[in-house]
Amino acid sequence: MRRLKLLFACFFLVAATIGNTQNAFRVAFYNVENLFDTIDDPNTLDEDFTPQGKQNWTEERYQTKLDRMTQVFEGMGWPAWIGLAEIENDRVLTDLTGKMGAKGPEYRFAHFESPDLRGIDVALLYQPGVFTVTSSSFIRMDFPDDAEPDYTSRDILQVDGLLQNGDTLHFFVNHWPSRRDGEEASEGRRIRAASFLKGAVEKLQAANPHAKIVIMGDFNDEPINKSIAQALQAGPLEGKPENGNLYNCFAKAKKDGLGSYCYRGNWNMLDQIITSCELVCNTGSLIAANPTIFKQDWMLYKDSRNEMLPNRTYGGTRYYGGYSDHLPVYIDLVPTAWGIRGR
């Protein structure tokens, strides 16, 4: 009986630890829909997003966009890490983190220029009071068998660093090839991207089987698609977690019919956060919890079918002055009852 009571006490201690997200580290991802500055870069196809371009992208509209993004991140409780897609360069990141720091905590960023023809990249914002970056790099993908000989895509960003307790975390930020040519016709590109990412993950796990890995991004595929389910081998958390596996925190959201992006009336779960086993198995110092699609009324508009959809910045060349055509997602990394360090 004493042993049974002890087991129940441990269970409720763990449940309370996981349920209390007050001291959690929030990890967010957001495709911010064309966060360009107003300056023409002669090396990229960004002319539309200039004051003279067809989007009439003025300094006033640019500042409104930065304000909108800051409002979202404040609404999310100032996440410790924020992965971004569709940002143009260091300037927009400097301007954005400046606005965020004026209202909330200090943020820094990791970013590299990628070969994307439009000049859009991925980046990771982080709070230096929480996380110390030890290295950052990019994974450049090639597509030798593609129908377009010169096809390029956004690099995958890898950022490694330390929490104050000594834990090492590894982040990968992704924006995989789009479905512009149709889902099936473009599927091979995303499978190719998944293979590059999988190789980087396996390298980390070979060096440390207990590596704490967080993968986030706009994958332009859903949890059930081949690129994620088969090539990356990231599945739902069902049964006992197995070391070396990857687990998709938003697989259940897809199963429940939810999504982060609405296309022709259908919600797609394109934006996801995936973790290594160490962050779901209850034996380490952190556990991933509370997967959430952040969706507030002030980010939305009501369409002709009376459905609430993301209020985007543009529809074609029509300026709406909204936030993004995607919704952000987040998880919380919650300190566990064990507090194991250095794994």
ROKOL-61634 format. One record per residue (C-alpha): residue in three letters; x, y, z. Coordinates in steps of 0.05 Angstrom, whole numbers, plus 32768, in hexadecimal, padded with zeros to 4 digits. Example, Ala and Ser with C-alpha at 12.3 -4.5 7.8 and 13.67 -1.06 7.14 Angstrom:
2
ALA80F67FA6809C/SER81117FEB808F/
***
This chain:
343
MET800080008000/ARG8039802F8011/ARG805980227FCD/LEU801680307FAB/LYS800F80717FD0/LEU805580847FBB/LEU804680767F72/PHE800780A17F75/ALA802F80D97F96/CYS806380D67F5F/PHE802C80D67F2A/PHE800A81147F46/LEU804E81377F4E/VAL805E812B7F05/ALA801881407EEF/ALA801D817F7F18/THR8061818F7EFB/ILE804981857EB4/GLY800881AA7EC1/ASN802B81E77EDF/THR8046820C7EA2/GLN8055824B7ECA/ASN809F823C7EC9/ALA809E821D7E83/PHE80C982327E48/ARG809B82417E0E/VAL80B0822E7DC7/ALA8089824F7D8E/PHE808A824E7D43/TYR806A82807D14/ASN806982887CC9/VAL806382D47CC9/GLU804F82DC7C7F/ASN808183067C59/LEU80A5832F7C8E/PHE80CD835A7C5D/ASP80EF839C7C67/THR80E083D37C35/ILE812583D37C14/ASP813183B17BD0/ASP8166837B7BD5/PRO818583747B8F/ASN8197832C7B9D/THR815083137BAB/LEU810A83187B8D/ASP80F083477BC3/GLU80DB83817B96/ASP809183777BA4/PHE809D83887BED/THR80B783CF7BE3/PRO809184117BE2/GLN809384117B96/GLY808283C67B90/LYS803E83A97B81/GLN8031839C7BCB/ASN803D83E67BDA/TRP806683D07C17/THR807184127C3B/GLU809784217C7C/GLU8054842B7C9F/ARG803B83E67C8A/TYR807E83C77C9E/GLN807A83E67CE4/THR803183CE7CEA/LYS804883887CD9/LEU807E838B7D10/ASP804A83A47D42/ARG801B836B7D2F/MET805283377D3A/THR806583557D7C/GLN801C83537D92/VAL801983097D82/PHE805882F87DA9/GLU804183207DE4/GLY7FFE82FB7DE1/MET802382BA7DE2/GLY804682CE7E22/TRP808A82DF7E04/PRO80A382997DF2/ALA80EB82897E03/TRP80F782727DBB/ILE80D282877D7C/GLY80DF82677D39/LEU80CD82927CFE/ALA80C082867CB5/GLU80BB82B87C7C/ILE80EA82ED7C98/GLU811783127C68/ASN815783247C8C/ASP817C833B7CCA/ARG815D83807CC5/VAL811683697CCF/LEU812D833D7D09/THR815183777D29/ASP811383A37D21/LEU80E5836D7D3B/THR810E835B7D78/GLY811683A67D87/LYS80CA83AE7D8A/MET80C3836F7DB3/GLY80F983847DE4/ALA80D783C87DEE/LYS809983A47E09/GLY80B483637E24/PRO80F5833C7E30/GLU813483437E07/TYR813983177DC9/ARG817383057D9C/PHE817182DD7D5C/ALA819582A97D32/HIS818F82AF7CE7/PHE81B482A07CA6/GLU81A582B77C5F/SER818A827E7C36/PRO818782757BEA/ASP813B827F7BE6/LEU812E82A87BA7/ARG80FE82D87BCA/GLY812F82E27C03/ILE810582C57C3B/ASP8126829D7C72/VAL811A827D7CB6/ALA813482967CF8/LEU813382877D42/LEU812582BC7D76/TYR813B82AC7DBD/GLN813F82CD7E01/PRO818982D27E16/GLY817482D07E5F/VAL8159828A7E54/PHE8186826C7E1E/THR81CF82747E0B/VAL81DE82637DC2/THR821C82377DBB/SER8218822D7D6F/SER81EC823D7D34/SER81F082237CED/PHE81C582147CB1/ILE81B681D77C88/ARG81B681E77C3E/MET818C81B87C13/ASP819781A57BCB/PHE816481877B9B/PRO818D81667B64/ASP8154813F7B46/ASP812181787B47/ALA80FB818A7B08/GLU811481D27B12/PRO816181CC7B0B/ASP816D820B7B34/TYR813981FE7B6A/THR814B82197BAF/SER8128821B7BF3/ARG813182387C37/ASP816A821D7C61/ILE815B81F77CA2/LEU8176821E7CDD/GLN819781F87D17/VAL81A4821B7D59/ASP81C481F97D95/GLY81C982167DDA/LEU81C582117E25/LEU8190821E7E59/GLN81A7823C7E9B/ASN81A381F77EBC/GLY81D581DC7E8B/ASP81A581B77E5E/THR81B681B87E14/LEU817E81C47DE2/HIS818181BC7D97/PHE815081E37D6A/PHE814181DA7D21/VAL8117820E7CFD/ASN80F981FA7CBA/HIS80D182167C80/TRP80CC81DD7C4E/PRO80BD81E47C04/SER807781FC7BF4/ARG803D81D97BD2/ARG803D820D7B9C/ASP804081D97B64/GLY800C81AD7B86/GLU801381807BC3/GLU802681417B9E/ALA805381627B6A/SER807B81857BA1/GLU807C814D7BD3/GLY80C181347BC0/ARG80DF81777BD4/ARG80C481737C1A/ILE80DA812A7C21/ARG811F81417C0C/ALA811E81787C41/ALA810881447C75/SER814381187C63/PHE817481517C6F/LEU815481607CB2/LYS815281177CC6/GLY819D81117CB8/ALA81AC814C7CE6/VAL8180812F7D1D/GLU81A180EA7D19/LYS81E5810B7D1E/LEU81D1812C7D60/GLN81B280EC7D7B/ALA81EF80C37D69/ALA821980F27D93/ASN81E680F47DCB/PRO81AB80C47DCD/HIS818980F17DFF/ALA818F81317DD5/LYS815781637DE2/ILE814181767D9C/VAL810981A67D87/ILE80F681A97D3D/MET80C581DF7D27/GLY80AD81FC7CE6/ASP807D82067CAE/PHE808681C37C8D/ASN805381CE7C56/ASP803D81877C67/GLU8012816B7C9F/PRO802581397CD5/ILE800980FF7CAC/ASN802F810F7C6B/LYS806A80E57C53/SER809E811B7C5F/ILE8090811E7CAA/ALA807280DA7CBB/GLN80A280B07C90/ALA80E080D77C7B/LEU80E980FD7CBD/GLN80C880C57CE4/ALA80A480F37D14/GLY806480D47D2D/PRO802E80DF7D62/LEU803D80D07DAB/GLU801A808D7DB3/GLY802F805A7DE7/LYS8073805C7E09/PRO80A6808C7DE9/GLU80E3806B7DCB/ASN8127808A7DCD/GLY813F80A37D8A/ASN80F980B17D70/LEU80DB80F47D5E/TYR809581087D76/ASN8067813A7D55/CYS804581667D89/PHE800F817A7D56/ALA7FFC81357D3C/LYS7FBF81347D68/ALA7FAA817A7D51/LYS7FA981607D0A/LYS7F8181237D20/ASP7F4F81517D42/GLY7F4581797D01/LEU7F6B81B67D18/GLY7F9D81DE7CF0/SER7FCB821B7CEC/TYR7FBC822E7CA4/CYS7F79822F7C7F/TYR7F7A82207C34/ARG7F3882247C0E/GLY7F1082187C4D/ASN7F3B81DE7C66/TRP7F6781E37CA3/ASN7FAD81C67C99/MET7FDE81B77CD2/LEU801B81D17CAD/ASP803E81F27CE9/GLN805781C07D1B/ILE808881B47D54/ILE80AA81717D5A/THR80D781597D92/SER810781217DA2/CYS80F480E97DD3/GLU811A810A7E0B/LEU80E681427E0D/VAL80A981157E12/CYS80C080D97E3B/ASN80BA80F67E82/THR810180E17E95/GLY812781217E86/SER812981677EA1/LEU80F581837E70/ILE80B581697E51/ALA808F81857E15/ALA804781977E27/ASN800C81C27E14/PRO801081C17DC7/THR7FE681FD7DB2/ILE7FD0821F7D72/PHE7FCF82687D88/LYS7F8E82857D6E/GLN7F7182C67D89/ASP7F3582ED7D6F/TRP7F60832A7D63/MET7F8B83027D32/LEU7F4F82EB7D09/TYR7F1883027CDA/LYS7ED582E67CC8/ASP7ECE82CD7C81/SER7E9082C77C55/ARG7E8082837C74/ASN7E8282A17CBA/GLU7EC3827C7CCA/MET7EFB829E7CF1/LEU7F3C829B7CC9/PRO7F8282B97CD1/ASN7F8183037CC0/ARG7FBB83087C90/THR7FE583437C79/TYR7FD4833C7C2F/GLY7FA483167C03/GLY7FC883197BC0/THR7FD783647BBA/ARG7F9E83797BE6/TYR7FB783937C29/TYR7F91837D7C66/GLY7FC283937C9B/GLY7FBA83537CC3/TYR7FEB83237CE3/SER7FFA82E67CB9/ASP7FD882B17C8F/HIS7FF1827D7CC1/LEU7FE382747D0B/PRO801E826B7D3A/VAL8027822C7D63/TYR804B821F7DA5/ILE805D81EB7DD9/ASP807681F37E20/LEU80B681D17E39/VAL80A581C47E82/PRO80D981B47EB7/THR80CA816E7ED1/ALA80CB81537F18/TRP810D812E7F0B/GLY8136816A7EF5/ILE816B813E7ED5/ARG81A481687EB9/GLY81D8815E7E83/ARG81B481287E5B/
***
